[in-house]
Amino acid sequence: MSKSKLSVFLAFFVLHIVLFFILYHNRFLIPAIILSGSMEPELKAGDMIILKRIKNMKDIHEGDVITFKADNSSWITHRVTDMRTDKNRIYYVTKGDANIKEDSRLVAQEYVLGKMMCIIPYGGYISKFVKTPIGLFFCIVLPLMLITKELRTILY
């Protein structure tokens, strides 16, 4: 492998590590994995979305896709179809794009995790794979071994 190919490979590898730490240790951007087909065709099971934390709930509008906490401590990602105010509190009416009816419960503002910013198709599958022993080997250990081998070739 030439020095230019090695530098491109190293840059690519470092970029992935930096992105990993930005996404998983950032207070404002949150990765989330879609588990069901309730938001198809826009979001499919296995997609990863990047959420932006919302400080001002007035930044969420009808048509936005939000992720919120359900009663059973799981997270749901659905589209806002309407907003209601009661005693200076904002509540959201939500619905999955593939669902016929709106969700039966209103979502209180304190249960909103964030608003969808972007979609990474199949990103959830990749994320789950990297967390397995074989995924860790192929995504972290093997690239480090290749980098070490190439550095030895260049330096010696």
Residue frames as qw, qx, qy, qz and C-alpha x, y, z in Angstrom:
[[0.000, 0.892, 0.453, 0.000, 0.00, 0.00, 0.00],
 [0.417, 0.473, -0.029, 0.775, 1.43, 3.40, -0.96],
 [0.210, -0.177, -0.451, 0.849, 1.82, 6.31, 1.43],
 [0.300, -0.069, -0.157, -0.938, -1.06, 8.20, -0.20],
 [0.628, -0.272, -0.631, -0.366, -3.43, 5.23, 0.14],
 [0.509, -0.254, -0.672, 0.475, -2.36, 4.77, 3.74],
 [0.034, -0.073, -0.260, 0.962, -2.99, 8.43, 4.54],
 [0.492, -0.175, -0.358, -0.774, -6.48, 8.23, 2.99],
 [0.661, -0.268, -0.700, -0.038, -7.18, 5.06, 4.97],
 [0.376, -0.180, -0.556, 0.719, -5.91, 6.65, 8.20],
 [0.174, -0.046, 0.030, -0.983, -7.99, 9.78, 7.62],
 [0.604, -0.229, -0.528, -0.551, -11.09, 7.66, 6.96],
 [0.622, -0.253, -0.698, 0.248, -10.47, 5.60, 10.12],
 [0.214, -0.124, -0.410, 0.878, -9.86, 8.67, 12.31],
 [0.335, -0.154, -0.207, -0.906, -12.99, 10.35, 10.89],
 [0.657, -0.309, -0.624, -0.289, -15.09, 7.34, 11.92],
 [0.518, -0.256, -0.614, 0.538, -13.65, 7.36, 15.44],
 [0.027, -0.027, -0.172, 0.984, -14.27, 11.10, 15.78],
 [0.481, -0.224, -0.386, -0.755, -17.85, 10.78, 14.49],
 [0.623, -0.308, -0.718, 0.045, -18.48, 7.93, 16.91],
 [0.369, -0.264, -0.514, 0.728, -17.39, 10.05, 19.89],
 [0.149, -0.062, -0.063, -0.985, -19.27, 13.12, 18.67],
 [0.564, -0.268, -0.513, -0.590, -22.52, 11.18, 18.31],
 [0.696, -0.343, -0.627, 0.065, -22.29, 9.10, 21.45],
 [0.484, -0.359, -0.415, 0.682, -20.90, 11.74, 23.77],
 [0.031, 0.264, 0.170, 0.949, -22.63, 14.84, 22.47],
 [0.115, 0.341, 0.654, -0.665, -25.31, 16.56, 24.51],
 [0.382, 0.458, 0.018, -0.802, -27.13, 17.98, 21.50],
 [0.614, 0.309, -0.555, -0.469, -27.07, 15.20, 18.89],
 [0.602, -0.193, 0.707, -0.316, -28.48, 11.79, 19.77],
 [0.318, 0.173, -0.819, -0.445, -28.40, 8.65, 17.60],
 [0.646, 0.040, 0.545, -0.533, -31.53, 6.48, 17.70],
 [0.006, -0.089, 0.923, 0.374, -32.37, 3.22, 15.94],
 [0.648, 0.045, -0.100, -0.753, -35.77, 2.65, 14.33],
 [0.273, -0.145, 0.936, -0.168, -37.20, -0.68, 15.52],
 [0.472, 0.439, 0.739, -0.198, -40.59, -0.86, 13.78],
 [0.267, 0.267, 0.605, 0.702, -42.24, -0.01, 10.49],
 [0.019, 0.760, 0.575, -0.301, -44.68, 2.55, 11.90],
 [0.011, 0.785, -0.086, -0.613, -42.91, 5.41, 10.06],
 [0.434, 0.040, 0.706, 0.559, -42.56, 3.74, 6.66],
 [0.873, 0.370, 0.010, 0.319, -41.89, 4.65, 3.93],
 [0.103, 0.916, -0.272, 0.278, -39.69, 7.50, 5.26],
 [0.208, -0.591, 0.730, -0.273, -38.11, 5.49, 8.09],
 [0.849, 0.045, -0.485, -0.203, -37.62, 1.75, 7.93],
 [0.837, -0.527, 0.146, -0.007, -36.79, -0.68, 10.73],
 [0.854, -0.036, 0.128, 0.503, -33.01, -0.77, 11.04],
 [0.321, 0.741, 0.028, 0.589, -32.46, 2.86, 10.01],
 [0.472, -0.392, -0.365, 0.700, -30.59, 5.16, 12.36],
 [0.079, 0.881, 0.254, 0.392, -31.73, 8.73, 12.88],
 [0.411, 0.025, -0.334, 0.848, -29.86, 11.63, 14.41],
 [0.235, -0.829, -0.503, -0.063, -31.94, 13.66, 16.83],
 [0.211, 0.431, -0.209, 0.852, -31.35, 17.22, 17.89],
 [0.258, -0.470, -0.673, 0.509, -32.20, 18.03, 21.49],
 [0.024, -0.693, -0.358, -0.625, -34.80, 20.78, 21.64],
 [0.233, -0.092, -0.501, 0.828, -34.38, 23.48, 24.27],
 [0.342, 0.210, 0.165, -0.901, -37.43, 25.50, 23.27],
 [0.401, 0.277, 0.872, -0.045, -40.48, 23.33, 22.62],
 [0.428, 0.746, 0.183, -0.476, -41.87, 26.02, 20.32],
 [0.074, 0.570, -0.667, -0.475, -39.20, 24.85, 17.83],
 [0.237, 0.118, 0.956, 0.126, -41.27, 21.72, 17.20],
 [0.431, 0.272, -0.111, -0.853, -43.91, 22.20, 14.53],
 [0.826, 0.275, 0.369, -0.326, -46.64, 20.19, 12.88],
 [0.790, 0.579, -0.197, -0.044, -45.01, 17.75, 10.45],
 [0.053, 0.688, -0.694, 0.204, -41.77, 17.37, 12.44],
 [0.861, -0.077, -0.503, 0.002, -40.64, 13.88, 13.43],
 [0.264, -0.688, 0.483, -0.473, -39.91, 13.57, 17.14],
 [0.619, -0.021, -0.769, 0.157, -38.73, 10.81, 19.45],
 [0.425, -0.539, 0.233, -0.689, -40.44, 10.62, 22.82],
 [0.000, 0.156, -0.928, 0.340, -40.61, 8.40, 25.87],
 [0.604, -0.303, -0.547, -0.494, -43.60, 6.06, 26.10],
 [0.693, -0.571, 0.116, -0.424, -45.15, 4.81, 29.33],
 [0.979, -0.188, 0.034, 0.075, -43.12, 1.61, 29.40],
 [0.415, -0.736, 0.362, 0.394, -39.76, 3.42, 29.19],
 [0.638, 0.208, 0.533, 0.515, -39.33, 2.62, 25.49],
 [0.001, 0.491, -0.153, -0.858, -38.86, 5.34, 22.88],
 [0.526, 0.592, 0.609, 0.050, -41.23, 6.06, 19.99],
 [0.145, -0.283, 0.331, 0.889, -40.46, 8.05, 16.83],
 [0.281, 0.640, 0.708, 0.095, -43.57, 9.53, 15.20],
 [0.188, 0.358, 0.258, 0.878, -44.66, 12.64, 13.31],
 [0.058, 0.372, 0.469, -0.799, -46.34, 15.59, 15.04],
 [0.091, 0.491, 0.723, 0.478, -49.82, 16.06, 13.55],
 [0.232, -0.816, -0.263, -0.460, -51.11, 18.72, 15.93],
 [0.338, 0.102, -0.550, 0.757, -50.14, 20.70, 19.03],
 [0.422, -0.738, -0.439, -0.291, -52.29, 21.59, 22.00],
 [0.174, 0.353, -0.471, 0.789, -51.71, 23.88, 24.95],
 [0.607, -0.623, -0.454, -0.193, -53.17, 23.41, 28.40],
 [0.563, -0.817, -0.023, 0.121, -52.20, 25.60, 31.37],
 [0.068, 0.893, -0.428, -0.126, -49.07, 26.91, 29.60],
 [0.544, -0.297, 0.765, 0.174, -47.90, 23.35, 28.80],
 [0.503, 0.459, -0.477, -0.556, -47.44, 22.09, 25.26],
 [0.705, -0.003, 0.702, -0.101, -48.74, 18.67, 24.22],
 [0.213, 0.400, -0.655, -0.604, -48.14, 16.99, 20.88],
 [0.864, 0.236, 0.310, -0.319, -50.53, 14.81, 18.92],
 [0.062, -0.532, 0.766, 0.356, -48.43, 12.22, 17.06],
 [0.893, 0.284, 0.213, -0.277, -48.94, 9.51, 14.46],
 [0.516, -0.255, 0.696, 0.430, -46.77, 6.98, 12.69],
 [0.301, 0.406, -0.418, -0.755, -46.84, 7.57, 8.92],
 [0.304, 0.030, -0.898, -0.315, -47.86, 3.94, 8.31],
 [0.040, 0.299, 0.835, -0.460, -50.51, 3.97, 11.03],
 [0.043, -0.593, -0.651, -0.472, -54.17, 4.67, 10.28],
 [0.370, -0.862, -0.326, -0.121, -54.96, 6.50, 13.52],
 [0.061, 0.754, -0.388, 0.527, -53.18, 9.09, 15.59],
 [0.385, 0.058, -0.800, 0.457, -51.56, 7.87, 18.80],
 [0.437, -0.648, -0.605, -0.152, -54.08, 7.57, 21.63],
 [0.508, -0.696, -0.253, 0.440, -52.08, 9.64, 24.12],
 [0.200, 0.959, -0.083, 0.184, -50.83, 13.18, 23.93],
 [0.772, 0.058, -0.244, 0.584, -47.08, 13.64, 24.35],
 [0.320, -0.929, -0.088, 0.162, -46.13, 16.13, 27.06],
 [0.365, 0.869, -0.294, 0.156, -43.15, 18.34, 26.30],
 [0.382, -0.691, 0.600, -0.128, -41.00, 16.81, 29.06],
 [0.850, -0.024, 0.527, 0.006, -41.16, 13.40, 27.35],
 [0.678, 0.733, -0.052, 0.018, -39.66, 14.62, 24.07],
 [0.784, -0.309, 0.233, 0.486, -36.09, 13.40, 23.57],
 [0.190, -0.456, 0.367, 0.788, -35.46, 15.29, 20.34],
 [0.610, 0.663, 0.102, -0.421, -36.40, 16.21, 16.80],
 [0.838, 0.142, 0.408, 0.334, -35.14, 14.21, 13.80],
 [0.009, -0.786, 0.297, 0.542, -32.36, 15.93, 11.85],
 [0.421, 0.518, -0.632, -0.395, -31.20, 13.23, 9.44],
 [0.958, -0.009, 0.185, -0.219, -31.54, 9.56, 8.48],
 [0.004, -0.552, 0.813, 0.185, -28.73, 7.03, 8.09],
 [0.876, 0.112, -0.226, -0.412, -30.26, 4.13, 6.11],
 [0.914, 0.007, -0.394, 0.097, -29.39, 0.75, 7.70],
 [0.122, 0.650, -0.495, 0.564, -27.30, 2.59, 10.31],
 [0.708, -0.446, 0.313, -0.450, -28.98, 0.68, 13.12],
 [0.995, 0.083, -0.054, 0.030, -27.83, -2.64, 11.70],
 [0.567, 0.552, -0.369, 0.487, -24.27, -1.32, 11.40],
 [0.258, -0.639, 0.409, -0.598, -24.38, 0.01, 14.97],
 [0.891, -0.286, 0.211, -0.284, -25.61, -3.32, 16.32],
 [0.916, 0.299, -0.183, 0.197, -22.97, -5.21, 14.31],
 [0.306, 0.653, -0.434, 0.540, -20.12, -3.07, 15.67],
 [0.500, -0.559, 0.400, -0.527, -21.24, -3.89, 19.23],
 [0.994, -0.069, 0.009, -0.080, -20.78, -7.64, 18.66],
 [0.639, -0.534, 0.438, 0.340, -17.37, -9.32, 19.18],
 [0.657, 0.244, 0.518, 0.491, -16.96, -10.07, 15.46],
 [0.224, 0.905, 0.253, 0.259, -18.09, -6.54, 14.55],
 [0.378, -0.888, 0.210, 0.157, -15.58, -5.05, 16.99],
 [0.704, -0.225, 0.500, 0.451, -12.89, -7.19, 15.39],
 [0.538, 0.477, 0.495, 0.487, -13.72, -6.15, 11.81],
 [0.089, 0.921, 0.228, 0.304, -14.34, -2.47, 12.54],
 [0.318, -0.914, 0.243, -0.070, -11.66, -1.73, 15.17],
 [0.721, -0.454, 0.481, 0.208, -9.07, -4.49, 15.65],
 [0.764, 0.317, 0.425, 0.368, -8.51, -5.48, 12.01],
 [0.323, 0.899, 0.053, 0.291, -8.10, -1.85, 10.78],
 [0.370, -0.865, 0.339, -0.008, -5.63, -1.20, 13.63],
 [0.800, -0.198, 0.494, 0.277, -3.66, -4.31, 12.66],
 [0.650, 0.586, 0.313, 0.370, -3.56, -3.17, 9.01],
 [0.041, 0.977, -0.094, 0.188, -2.47, 0.31, 9.99],
 [0.594, -0.672, 0.426, 0.115, 0.29, -1.10, 12.20],
 [0.814, 0.105, 0.460, 0.339, 1.49, -3.38, 9.40],
 [0.482, 0.773, 0.194, 0.363, 1.59, -0.54, 6.88],
 [0.198, -0.954, 0.207, -0.091, 3.36, 1.80, 9.31],
 [0.730, -0.437, 0.465, 0.243, 6.03, -0.85, 9.90],
 [0.736, 0.397, 0.391, 0.384, 6.46, -1.24, 6.15],
 [0.247, 0.915, 0.062, 0.313, 6.87, 2.51, 5.68],
 [0.355, -0.889, 0.275, -0.092, 9.09, 3.13, 8.69],
 [0.658, -0.453, 0.575, 0.176, 11.43, 0.13, 8.32]]
